[in-house]
Amino acid sequence: MTEYFYYNIRIYKFLAELNVLSVCTGALILAKANLLDGLKVTTNRSAIHELKEVVPSSTEIVPEARFVDNGKMVLSAGVSAGIDASLYVVGKLLGEERAKNTAMIMEYD
């Protein structure tokens, strides 16, 4: 059990140092890892009540958002919103033209 605990701490520290794109209920994992303090967050609409139970009081839940951008962390509502968030991140990192080309290749309208 102790080994499992320390393994999870290493994963949480690793996540805290990265840029993160969370899709759907991934926000619950990030909340359990204490990585959402002071951020705007969203998740799948069916898990909003569960998210409210695990985030710190400084976290703002935005249930109507398809995705939210907190700088190093982007969180999306559901799986299809995760595609929108992914294309947004592609545009942010590689430019709007690359994001449009990616959507075209995917046949995503």
MOPAC internal coordinates of N, CA, C and O (Angstrom, degrees):
PM7 1SCF
backbone

  N    0.0000 0     0.00 0     0.00 0    0    0    0
  C    1.4497 1     0.00 0     0.00 0    1    0    0
  C    1.5276 1   110.64 1     0.00 0    2    1    0
  O    1.2310 1   119.67 1   137.77 1    3    2    1
  N    1.3149 1   118.24 1   -42.23 1    3    2    1
  C    1.4615 1   121.91 1  -179.46 1    5    3    2
  C    1.5164 1   110.57 1   -62.99 1    6    5    3
  O    1.2310 1   120.12 1   139.19 1    7    6    5
  N    1.3315 1   117.37 1   -40.81 1    7    6    5
  C    1.4622 1   121.29 1   178.98 1    9    7    6
  C    1.5349 1   110.02 1   -61.43 1   10    9    7
  O    1.2310 1   120.39 1   137.66 1   11   10    9
  N    1.3179 1   116.87 1   -42.34 1   11   10    9
  C    1.4650 1   122.05 1   178.20 1   13   11   10
  C    1.5256 1   110.33 1   -61.04 1   14   13   11
  O    1.2310 1   120.18 1   136.59 1   15   14   13
  N    1.3215 1   117.27 1   -43.41 1   15   14   13
  C    1.4580 1   122.82 1   179.38 1   17   15   14
  C    1.5275 1   110.97 1   -60.27 1   18   17   15
  O    1.2310 1   119.91 1   131.57 1   19   18   17
  N    1.3113 1   117.78 1   -48.43 1   19   18   17
  C    1.4633 1   121.23 1  -179.22 1   21   19   18
  C    1.5289 1   111.91 1   -68.45 1   22   21   19
  O    1.2310 1   120.51 1   146.30 1   23   22   21
  N    1.3165 1   116.63 1   -33.70 1   23   22   21
  C    1.4572 1   120.40 1   175.15 1   25   23   22
  C    1.5307 1   109.92 1   -60.82 1   26   25   23
  O    1.2310 1   120.09 1   135.03 1   27   26   25
  N    1.3263 1   117.42 1   -44.97 1   27   26   25
  C    1.4654 1   121.65 1   179.26 1   29   27   26
  C    1.5207 1   111.49 1   -64.64 1   30   29   27
  O    1.2310 1   119.58 1   141.40 1   31   30   29
  N    1.2998 1   118.40 1   -38.60 1   31   30   29
  C    1.4669 1   121.10 1   177.81 1   33   31   30
  C    1.5242 1   109.66 1   -61.52 1   34   33   31
  O    1.2310 1   120.22 1   137.85 1   35   34   33
  N    1.3211 1   117.18 1   -42.15 1   35   34   33
  C    1.4734 1   119.69 1   178.05 1   37   35   34
  C    1.5236 1   110.97 1   -62.18 1   38   37   35
  O    1.2310 1   120.00 1   139.65 1   39   38   37
  N    1.3128 1   117.60 1   -40.35 1   39   38   37
  C    1.4642 1   120.99 1   178.01 1   41   39   38
  C    1.5223 1   109.93 1   -64.09 1   42   41   39
  O    1.2310 1   119.64 1   135.54 1   43   42   41
  N    1.3240 1   118.29 1   -44.46 1   43   42   41
  C    1.4637 1   121.82 1  -178.77 1   45   43   42
  C    1.5277 1   111.04 1   -62.58 1   46   45   43
  O    1.2310 1   120.42 1   138.01 1   47   46   45
  N    1.3181 1   116.81 1   -41.99 1   47   46   45
  C    1.4666 1   119.99 1   178.25 1   49   47   46
  C    1.5257 1   110.59 1   -64.65 1   50   49   47
  O    1.2310 1   120.78 1   139.96 1   51   50   49
  N    1.3205 1   116.11 1   -40.04 1   51   50   49
  C    1.4631 1   121.23 1   177.49 1   53   51   50
  C    1.5290 1   110.07 1   -60.59 1   54   53   51
  O    1.2310 1   120.24 1   133.36 1   55   54   53
  N    1.3386 1   117.14 1   -46.64 1   55   54   53
  C    1.4611 1   121.15 1   179.50 1   57   55   54
  C    1.5217 1   111.75 1   -62.79 1   58   57   55
  O    1.2310 1   120.08 1   142.36 1   59   58   57
  N    1.3119 1   117.46 1   -37.64 1   59   58   57
  C    1.4603 1   121.56 1  -177.62 1   61   59   58
  C    1.5242 1   111.97 1   -64.03 1   62   61   59
  O    1.2310 1   119.95 1   154.33 1   63   62   61
  N    1.3157 1   117.71 1   -25.67 1   63   62   61
  C    1.4590 1   121.49 1  -178.17 1   65   63   62
  C    1.5244 1   112.89 1   -90.98 1   66   65   63
  O    1.2310 1   119.44 1   172.54 1   67   66   65
  N    1.3135 1   118.68 1    -7.46 1   67   66   65
  C    1.4522 1   122.62 1  -175.73 1   69   67   66
  C    1.5191 1   112.23 1  -101.43 1   70   69   67
  O    1.2310 1   121.43 1   -15.43 1   71   70   69
  N    1.3259 1   114.87 1   164.57 1   71   70   69
  C    1.4492 1   120.28 1   162.24 1   73   71   70
  C    1.5204 1   105.07 1   -79.43 1   74   73   71
  O    1.2310 1   120.38 1   -45.86 1   75   74   73
  N    1.3255 1   116.88 1   134.14 1   75   74   73
  C    1.4590 1   120.84 1  -173.19 1   77   75   74
  C    1.5187 1   109.98 1  -125.02 1   78   77   75
  O    1.2310 1   120.91 1   -44.31 1   79   78   77
  N    1.3298 1   115.87 1   135.69 1   79   78   77
  C    1.4603 1   122.84 1   169.48 1   81   79   78
  C    1.5150 1   106.42 1  -116.04 1   82   81   79
  O    1.2310 1   120.91 1   -66.92 1   83   82   81
  N    1.3194 1   115.87 1   113.08 1   83   82   81
  C    1.4612 1   121.44 1  -178.80 1   85   83   82
  C    1.5242 1   108.73 1  -103.37 1   86   85   83
  O    1.2310 1   120.95 1   -47.06 1   87   86   85
  N    1.3259 1   115.79 1   132.94 1   87   86   85
  C    1.4651 1   121.39 1  -179.63 1   89   87   86
  C    1.5216 1   108.71 1  -114.90 1   90   89   87
  O    1.2310 1   121.54 1   -46.03 1   91   90   89
  N    1.3242 1   114.66 1   133.97 1   91   90   89
  C    1.4628 1   122.62 1   173.74 1   93   91   90
  C    1.5349 1   110.69 1    59.69 1   94   93   91
  O    1.2310 1   119.80 1    54.23 1   95   94   93
  N    1.3026 1   117.98 1  -125.77 1   95   94   93
  C    1.4622 1   121.18 1  -174.76 1   97   95   94
  C    1.5279 1   113.29 1   -82.13 1   98   97   95
  O    1.2310 1   120.07 1  -169.55 1   99   98   97
  N    1.3244 1   117.47 1    10.45 1   99   98   97
  C    1.4636 1   120.26 1   172.78 1  101   99   98
  C    1.5158 1   111.22 1   -58.25 1  102  101   99
  O    1.2310 1   120.55 1   155.44 1  103  102  101
  N    1.3355 1   116.56 1   -24.56 1  103  102  101
  C    1.4630 1   120.78 1   177.21 1  105  103  102
  C    1.5250 1   111.39 1   -59.68 1  106  105  103
  O    1.2310 1   120.05 1   148.95 1  107  106  105
  N    1.3119 1   117.51 1   -31.05 1  107  106  105
  C    1.4701 1   120.46 1   179.15 1  109  107  106
  C    1.5284 1   110.56 1   -67.03 1  110  109  107
  O    1.2310 1   120.21 1   141.61 1  111  110  109
  N    1.3113 1   117.21 1   -38.39 1  111  110  109
  C    1.4672 1   121.18 1   177.65 1  113  111  110
  C    1.5232 1   109.56 1   -65.75 1  114  113  111
  O    1.2310 1   120.79 1   135.45 1  115  114  113
  N    1.3332 1   116.10 1   -44.55 1  115  114  113
  C    1.4623 1   119.74 1   179.32 1  117  115  114
  C    1.5238 1   111.06 1   -64.25 1  118  117  115
  O    1.2310 1   120.03 1   144.00 1  119  118  117
  N    1.3215 1   117.54 1   -36.00 1  119  118  117
  C    1.4717 1   121.09 1   177.37 1  121  119  118
  C    1.5223 1   110.60 1   -65.26 1  122  121  119
  O    1.2310 1   120.53 1   135.61 1  123  122  121
  N    1.3224 1   116.60 1   -44.39 1  123  122  121
  C    1.4710 1   120.17 1   179.25 1  125  123  122
  C    1.5244 1   111.23 1   -63.38 1  126  125  123
  O    1.2310 1   120.62 1   154.28 1  127  126  125
  N    1.3367 1   116.42 1   -25.72 1  127  126  125
  C    1.4696 1   120.99 1   179.10 1  129  127  126
  C    1.5283 1   111.59 1   -88.63 1  130  129  127
  O    1.2310 1   120.11 1  -173.69 1  131  130  129
  N    1.3325 1   117.40 1     6.31 1  131  130  129
  C    1.4701 1   122.79 1  -179.35 1  133  131  130
  C    1.5277 1   112.99 1    59.13 1  134  133  131
  O    1.2310 1   120.02 1  -139.33 1  135  134  133
  N    1.3274 1   117.57 1    40.67 1  135  134  133
  C    1.4556 1   121.33 1  -178.36 1  137  135  134
  C    1.5234 1   113.15 1  -107.05 1  138  137  135
  O    1.2310 1   119.70 1  -174.88 1  139  138  137
  N    1.3370 1   118.17 1     5.12 1  139  138  137
  C    1.4571 1   120.57 1  -175.52 1  141  139  138
  C    1.5257 1   113.93 1  -110.92 1  142  141  139
  O    1.2310 1   120.17 1  -170.76 1  143  142  141
  N    1.3067 1   117.29 1     9.24 1  143  142  141
  C    1.4609 1   121.94 1  -178.30 1  145  143  142
  C    1.5308 1   110.76 1   -58.60 1  146  145  143
  O    1.2310 1   120.72 1   -58.88 1  147  146  145
  N    1.3270 1   116.23 1   121.12 1  147  146  145
  C    1.4587 1   121.93 1   176.45 1  149  147  146
  C    1.5201 1   115.27 1    78.73 1  150  149  147
  O    1.2310 1   119.65 1  -173.12 1  151  150  149
  N    1.3248 1   118.27 1     6.88 1  151  150  149
  C    1.4618 1   121.49 1  -177.41 1  153  151  150
  C    1.5223 1   112.13 1  -101.02 1  154  153  151
  O    1.2310 1   120.96 1   -16.98 1  155  154  153
  N    1.3286 1   115.78 1   163.02 1  155  154  153
  C    1.4571 1   122.11 1   168.11 1  157  155  154
  C    1.5224 1   105.91 1   -89.63 1  158  157  155
  O    1.2310 1   120.87 1   -44.02 1  159  158  157
  N    1.3343 1   115.94 1   135.98 1  159  158  157
  C    1.4612 1   119.81 1  -175.60 1  161  159  158
  C    1.5235 1   110.99 1  -138.48 1  162  161  159
  O    1.2310 1   121.53 1   -19.88 1  163  162  161
  N    1.3110 1   114.67 1   160.12 1  163  162  161
  C    1.4544 1   121.75 1   170.99 1  165  163  162
  C    1.5183 1   108.26 1  -148.50 1  166  165  163
  O    1.2310 1   120.78 1   -11.58 1  167  166  165
  N    1.3100 1   116.11 1   168.42 1  167  166  165
  C    1.4588 1   122.83 1   177.49 1  169  167  166
  C    1.5115 1   107.62 1  -158.90 1  170  169  167
  O    1.2310 1   120.53 1     0.13 1  171  170  169
  N    1.3023 1   116.59 1  -179.87 1  171  170  169
  C    1.4558 1   121.24 1   176.14 1  173  171  170
  C    1.5228 1   109.23 1   -55.30 1  174  173  171
  O    1.2310 1   120.87 1   -42.59 1  175  174  173
  N    1.3197 1   115.93 1   137.41 1  175  174  173
  C    1.4831 1   119.80 1  -175.35 1  177  175  174
  C    1.5278 1   113.12 1   -56.34 1  178  177  175
  O    1.2310 1   120.16 1   150.51 1  179  178  177
  N    1.3244 1   117.29 1   -29.49 1  179  178  177
  C    1.4728 1   119.05 1   179.74 1  181  179  178
  C    1.5320 1   112.50 1   -75.86 1  182  181  179
  O    1.2310 1   120.05 1   171.33 1  183  182  181
  N    1.3378 1   117.52 1    -8.67 1  183  182  181
  C    1.4661 1   120.42 1  -179.47 1  185  183  182
  C    1.5301 1   112.76 1  -114.38 1  186  185  183
  O    1.2310 1   119.89 1  -173.98 1  187  186  185
  N    1.3298 1   117.81 1     6.02 1  187  186  185
  C    1.4692 1   120.86 1  -179.46 1  189  187  186
  C    1.5264 1   110.57 1   -58.16 1  190  189  187
  O    1.2310 1   120.00 1   135.59 1  191  190  189
  N    1.3190 1   117.61 1   -44.41 1  191  190  189
  C    1.4717 1   120.33 1  -179.58 1  193  191  190
  C    1.5305 1   111.40 1   -61.05 1  194  193  191
  O    1.2310 1   120.62 1   141.45 1  195  194  193
  N    1.3164 1   116.41 1   -38.55 1  195  194  193
  C    1.4663 1   121.08 1   178.81 1  197  195  194
  C    1.5318 1   110.54 1   -68.56 1  198  197  195
  O    1.2310 1   120.72 1   140.80 1  199  198  197
  N    1.3376 1   116.23 1   -39.20 1  199  198  197
  C    1.4673 1   120.50 1   178.79 1  201  199  198
  C    1.5290 1   110.33 1   -63.22 1  202  201  199
  O    1.2310 1   120.37 1   139.74 1  203  202  201
  N    1.3313 1   116.89 1   -40.26 1  203  202  201
  C    1.4686 1   120.93 1   179.09 1  205  203  202
  C    1.5202 1   112.22 1   -57.80 1  206  205  203
  O    1.2310 1   120.63 1   149.60 1  207  206  205
  N    1.3147 1   116.40 1   -30.40 1  207  206  205
  C    1.4624 1   121.47 1  -178.02 1  209  207  206
  C    1.5255 1   113.26 1   -77.07 1  210  209  207
  O    1.2310 1   119.58 1   159.50 1  211  210  209
  N    1.3532 1   118.40 1   -20.50 1  211  210  209
  C    1.4621 1   119.75 1  -172.22 1  213  211  210
  C    1.5246 1   114.98 1  -115.59 1  214  213  211
  O    1.2310 1   119.52 1   170.12 1  215  214  213
  N    1.3326 1   118.52 1    -9.88 1  215  214  213
  C    1.4700 1   119.00 1   179.94 1  217  215  214
  C    1.5289 1   110.51 1   -87.72 1  218  217  215
  O    1.2310 1   120.40 1   -26.92 1  219  218  217
  N    1.3282 1   116.85 1   153.08 1  219  218  217
  C    1.4634 1   119.67 1   175.15 1  221  219  218
  C    1.5352 1   110.48 1   -67.59 1  222  221  219
  O    1.2310 1   120.35 1   -19.81 1  223  222  221
  N    1.3081 1   116.93 1   160.19 1  223  222  221
  C    1.4668 1   121.00 1  -178.38 1  225  223  222
  C    1.5204 1   112.60 1   -63.87 1  226  225  223
  O    1.2310 1   119.97 1   159.98 1  227  226  225
  N    1.3263 1   117.67 1   -20.02 1  227  226  225
  C    1.4680 1   121.06 1   179.53 1  229  227  226
  C    1.5304 1   112.60 1   -80.17 1  230  229  227
  O    1.2310 1   120.00 1   173.99 1  231  230  229
  N    1.3190 1   117.60 1    -6.01 1  231  230  229
  C    1.4596 1   122.44 1  -178.82 1  233  231  230
  C    1.5230 1   109.35 1   -87.52 1  234  233  231
  O    1.2310 1   120.82 1   -46.34 1  235  234  233
  N    1.3261 1   116.04 1   133.66 1  235  234  233
  C    1.4673 1   121.31 1   178.10 1  237  235  234
  C    1.5256 1   109.23 1  -101.21 1  238  237  235
  O    1.2310 1   120.72 1   -63.63 1  239  238  237
  N    1.3185 1   116.23 1   116.37 1  239  238  237
  C    1.4638 1   120.85 1   177.31 1  241  239  238
  C    1.5304 1   108.07 1   -87.18 1  242  241  239
  O    1.2310 1   121.17 1   -50.91 1  243  242  241
  N    1.3419 1   115.37 1   129.09 1  243  242  241
  C    1.4636 1   122.14 1  -179.08 1  245  243  242
  C    1.5358 1   106.83 1  -116.84 1  246  245  243
  O    1.2310 1   120.45 1   -96.20 1  247  246  245
  N    1.3414 1   116.75 1    83.80 1  247  246  245
  C    1.4690 1   119.89 1  -171.38 1  249  247  246
  C    1.5214 1   114.52 1   -65.76 1  250  249  247
  O    1.2310 1   119.60 1   154.14 1  251  250  249
  N    1.3165 1   118.36 1   -25.86 1  251  250  249
  C    1.4643 1   121.02 1  -176.61 1  253  251  250
  C    1.5374 1   112.97 1   -87.14 1  254  253  251
  O    1.2310 1   119.76 1   171.66 1  255  254  253
  N    1.3231 1   118.06 1    -8.34 1  255  254  253
  C    1.4676 1   121.64 1  -177.54 1  257  255  254
  C    1.5244 1   110.81 1   -77.59 1  258  257  255
  O    1.2310 1   120.28 1   -40.44 1  259  258  257
  N    1.3444 1   117.07 1   139.56 1  259  258  257
  C    1.4662 1   120.92 1   172.32 1  261  259  258
  C    1.5156 1   109.51 1   -72.80 1  262  261  259
  O    1.2310 1   120.79 1   142.10 1  263  262  261
  N    1.3393 1   116.10 1   -37.90 1  263  262  261
  C    1.4571 1   120.85 1   172.73 1  265  263  262
  C    1.5176 1   108.69 1  -158.65 1  266  265  263
  O    1.2310 1   121.07 1   -21.09 1  267  266  265
  N    1.3305 1   115.55 1   158.91 1  267  266  265
  C    1.4662 1   121.99 1   177.11 1  269  267  266
  C    1.5192 1   108.92 1  -129.13 1  270  269  267
  O    1.2310 1   121.14 1   -35.79 1  271  270  269
  N    1.3320 1   115.42 1   144.21 1  271  270  269
  C    1.4582 1   121.76 1  -179.34 1  273  271  270
  C    1.5227 1   108.30 1  -114.38 1  274  273  271
  O    1.2310 1   120.75 1   -61.04 1  275  274  273
  N    1.3190 1   116.17 1   118.96 1  275  274  273
  C    1.4584 1   122.93 1   178.62 1  277  275  274
  C    1.5285 1   111.86 1  -108.66 1  278  277  275
  O    1.2310 1   120.21 1  -158.10 1  279  278  277
  N    1.3104 1   117.21 1    21.90 1  279  278  277
  C    1.4564 1   120.03 1  -176.90 1  281  279  278
  C    1.5096 1   110.71 1    93.15 1  282  281  279
  O    1.2310 1   120.20 1    90.50 1  283  282  281
  N    1.3309 1   117.22 1   -89.50 1  283  282  281
  C    1.4692 1   121.01 1  -179.78 1  285  283  282
  C    1.5218 1   112.28 1   -83.84 1  286  285  283
  O    1.2310 1   119.93 1   169.86 1  287  286  285
  N    1.3245 1   117.74 1   -10.14 1  287  286  285
  C    1.4528 1   119.94 1  -176.28 1  289  287  286
  C    1.5307 1   110.29 1  -134.61 1  290  289  287
  O    1.2310 1   121.25 1   -55.32 1  291  290  289
  N    1.3344 1   115.21 1   124.68 1  291  290  289
  C    1.4621 1   122.49 1   175.54 1  293  291  290
  C    1.5157 1   106.58 1  -115.27 1  294  293  291
  O    1.2310 1   120.54 1   -50.00 1  295  294  293
  N    1.3306 1   116.58 1   130.00 1  295  294  293
  C    1.4607 1   121.21 1   179.85 1  297  295  294
  C    1.5160 1   108.89 1  -121.86 1  298  297  295
  O    1.2310 1   120.41 1   -44.77 1  299  298  297
  N    1.3458 1   116.82 1   135.23 1  299  298  297
  C    1.4593 1   120.53 1   179.90 1  301  299  298
  C    1.5189 1   111.08 1  -112.31 1  302  301  299
  O    1.2310 1   121.49 1   -20.70 1  303  302  301
  N    1.3337 1   114.76 1   159.30 1  303  302  301
  C    1.4567 1   120.83 1  -177.20 1  305  303  302
  C    1.5261 1   112.00 1   -72.47 1  306  305  303
  O    1.2310 1   120.05 1   112.49 1  307  306  305
  N    1.3105 1   117.50 1   -67.51 1  307  306  305
  C    1.4542 1   120.62 1  -178.40 1  309  307  306
  C    1.5206 1   110.51 1  -125.03 1  310  309  307
  O    1.2310 1   121.07 1    12.44 1  311  310  309
  N    1.3163 1   115.56 1  -167.56 1  311  310  309
  C    1.4584 1   119.86 1  -176.47 1  313  311  310
  C    1.5261 1   111.26 1   -66.69 1  314  313  311
  O    1.2310 1   119.45 1   133.71 1  315  314  313
  N    1.3372 1   118.66 1   -46.29 1  315  314  313
  C    1.4673 1   119.14 1   179.38 1  317  315  314
  C    1.5248 1   110.78 1   -67.22 1  318  317  315
  O    1.2310 1   120.34 1   145.01 1  319  318  317
  N    1.3201 1   116.95 1   -34.99 1  319  318  317
  C    1.4705 1   120.09 1   174.19 1  321  319  318
  C    1.5204 1   110.20 1   -65.23 1  322  321  319
  O    1.2310 1   120.24 1   151.59 1  323  322  321
  N    1.3245 1   117.15 1   -28.41 1  323  322  321
  C    1.4644 1   121.55 1   176.13 1  325  323  322
  C    1.5201 1   111.84 1   -64.80 1  326  325  323
  O    1.2310 1   120.49 1   146.34 1  327  326  325
  N    1.3371 1   116.67 1   -33.66 1  327  326  325
  C    1.4661 1   119.67 1   175.09 1  329  327  326
  C    1.5232 1   109.19 1   -66.24 1  330  329  327
  O    1.2310 1   120.41 1   135.66 1  331  330  329
  N    1.3384 1   116.82 1   -44.34 1  331  330  329
  C    1.4742 1   120.42 1   176.90 1  333  331  330
  C    1.5269 1   110.58 1   -58.93 1  334  333  331
  O    1.2310 1   120.68 1   134.62 1  335  334  333
  N    1.3214 1   116.30 1   -45.38 1  335  334  333
  C    1.4641 1   120.50 1  -179.45 1  337  335  334
  C    1.5259 1   110.75 1   -64.61 1  338  337  335
  O    1.2310 1   120.39 1   140.99 1  339  338  337
  N    1.3187 1   116.87 1   -39.01 1  339  338  337
  C    1.4661 1   120.51 1   178.88 1  341  339  338
  C    1.5206 1   111.22 1   -63.21 1  342  341  339
  O    1.2310 1   120.40 1   135.75 1  343  342  341
  N    1.3245 1   116.83 1   -44.25 1  343  342  341
  C    1.4656 1   120.34 1   178.08 1  345  343  342
  C    1.5242 1   110.68 1   -65.45 1  346  345  343
  O    1.2310 1   120.38 1   144.17 1  347  346  345
  N    1.3219 1   116.88 1   -35.83 1  347  346  345
  C    1.4688 1   121.37 1   175.68 1  349  347  346
  C    1.5314 1   110.14 1   -60.70 1  350  349  347
  O    1.2310 1   120.51 1   134.81 1  351  350  349
  N    1.3337 1   116.64 1   -45.19 1  351  350  349
  C    1.4654 1   121.15 1  -179.38 1  353  351  350
  C    1.5289 1   110.14 1   -66.79 1  354  353  351
  O    1.2310 1   120.02 1   139.61 1  355  354  353
  N    1.3233 1   117.57 1   -40.39 1  355  354  353
  C    1.4720 1   119.98 1   175.74 1  357  355  354
  C    1.5237 1   109.16 1   -57.61 1  358  357  355
  O    1.2310 1   120.34 1   134.62 1  359  358  357
  N    1.3269 1   116.96 1   -45.38 1  359  358  357
  C    1.4657 1   120.58 1   178.14 1  361  359  358
  C    1.5162 1   113.10 1   -62.91 1  362  361  359
  O    1.2310 1   120.98 1   139.92 1  363  362  361
  N    1.3045 1   115.73 1   -40.08 1  363  362  361
  C    1.4647 1   121.35 1  -179.88 1  365  363  362
  C    1.5326 1   111.29 1   -65.68 1  366  365  363
  O    1.2310 1   120.61 1   139.09 1  367  366  365
  N    1.3259 1   116.44 1   -40.91 1  367  366  365
  C    1.4632 1   120.83 1  -176.19 1  369  367  366
  C    1.5293 1   113.66 1   -87.05 1  370  369  367
  O    1.2310 1   120.64 1   143.45 1  371  370  369
  N    1.3303 1   116.38 1   -36.55 1  371  370  369
  C    1.4605 1   120.01 1  -171.00 1  373  371  370
  C    1.5245 1   114.34 1  -120.62 1  374  373  371
  O    1.2310 1   120.48 1   176.61 1  375  374  373
  N    1.3276 1   116.69 1    -3.39 1  375  374  373
  C    1.4574 1   120.23 1   177.43 1  377  375  374
  C    1.5201 1   112.99 1   106.11 1  378  377  375
  O    1.2310 1   121.86 1   -27.98 1  379  378  377
  N    1.3174 1   114.04 1   152.02 1  379  378  377
  C    1.4633 1   122.26 1  -177.16 1  381  379  378
  C    1.5389 1   111.89 1   -59.84 1  382  381  379
  O    1.2310 1   120.74 1   139.80 1  383  382  381
  N    1.3267 1   116.20 1   -40.20 1  383  382  381
  C    1.4674 1   119.78 1  -179.61 1  385  383  382
  C    1.5280 1   111.31 1   -61.12 1  386  385  383
  O    1.2310 1   120.16 1   138.13 1  387  386  385
  N    1.3186 1   117.31 1   -41.87 1  387  386  385
  C    1.4744 1   120.89 1   178.18 1  389  387  386
  C    1.5251 1   110.13 1   -64.32 1  390  389  387
  O    1.2310 1   120.08 1   140.25 1  391  390  389
  N    1.3196 1   117.46 1   -39.75 1  391  390  389
  C    1.4683 1   120.53 1   178.60 1  393  391  390
  C    1.5268 1   110.71 1   -63.85 1  394  393  391
  O    1.2310 1   120.19 1   137.84 1  395  394  393
  N    1.3283 1   117.24 1   -42.16 1  395  394  393
  C    1.4698 1   120.74 1   178.44 1  397  395  394
  C    1.5193 1   110.79 1   -64.79 1  398  397  395
  O    1.2310 1   120.19 1   137.97 1  399  398  397
  N    1.3268 1   117.23 1   -42.03 1  399  398  397
  C    1.4667 1   120.57 1   177.77 1  401  399  398
  C    1.5317 1   111.35 1   -64.03 1  402  401  399
  O    1.2310 1   120.69 1   140.32 1  403  402  401
  N    1.3112 1   116.29 1   -39.68 1  403  402  401
  C    1.4651 1   120.69 1   177.99 1  405  403  402
  C    1.5293 1   110.28 1   -61.68 1  406  405  403
  O    1.2310 1   120.38 1   134.45 1  407  406  405
  N    1.3221 1   116.87 1   -45.55 1  407  406  405
  C    1.4649 1   121.21 1   178.93 1  409  407  406
  C    1.5264 1   110.59 1   -62.63 1  410  409  407
  O    1.2310 1   120.22 1   140.92 1  411  410  409
  N    1.3249 1   117.19 1   -39.08 1  411  410  409
  C    1.4542 1   121.09 1   179.27 1  413  411  410
  C    1.5307 1   110.51 1   -64.93 1  414  413  411
  O    1.2310 1   120.33 1   134.62 1  415  414  413
  N    1.3174 1   116.98 1   -45.38 1  415  414  413
  C    1.4763 1   120.85 1   179.17 1  417  415  414
  C    1.5212 1   110.73 1   -60.45 1  418  417  415
  O    1.2310 1   120.96 1   142.47 1  419  418  417
  N    1.3295 1   115.76 1   -37.53 1  419  418  417
  C    1.4574 1   121.34 1   179.81 1  421  419  418
  C    1.5280 1   112.50 1   -76.81 1  422  421  419
  O    1.2310 1   120.91 1   169.07 1  423  422  421
  N    1.3538 1   115.86 1   -10.93 1  423  422  421
  C    1.4648 1   122.29 1  -172.07 1  425  423  422
  C    1.5244 1   109.99 1    58.42 1  426  425  423
  O    1.2310 1   121.56 1  -136.73 1  427  426  425
  N    1.3289 1   114.61 1    43.27 1  427  426  425
  C    1.4633 1   121.82 1  -179.46 1  429  427  426
  C    1.5181 1   108.85 1  -103.90 1  430  429  427
  O    1.2310 1   120.82 1   -65.01 1  431  430  429
  N    1.3233 1   116.04 1   114.99 1  431  430  429
  C    1.4684 1   121.18 1  -178.43 1  433  431  430
  C    1.5068 1   111.67 1   -99.75 1  434  433  431
  O    1.2310 1   120.10 1   180.00 1  435  434  433

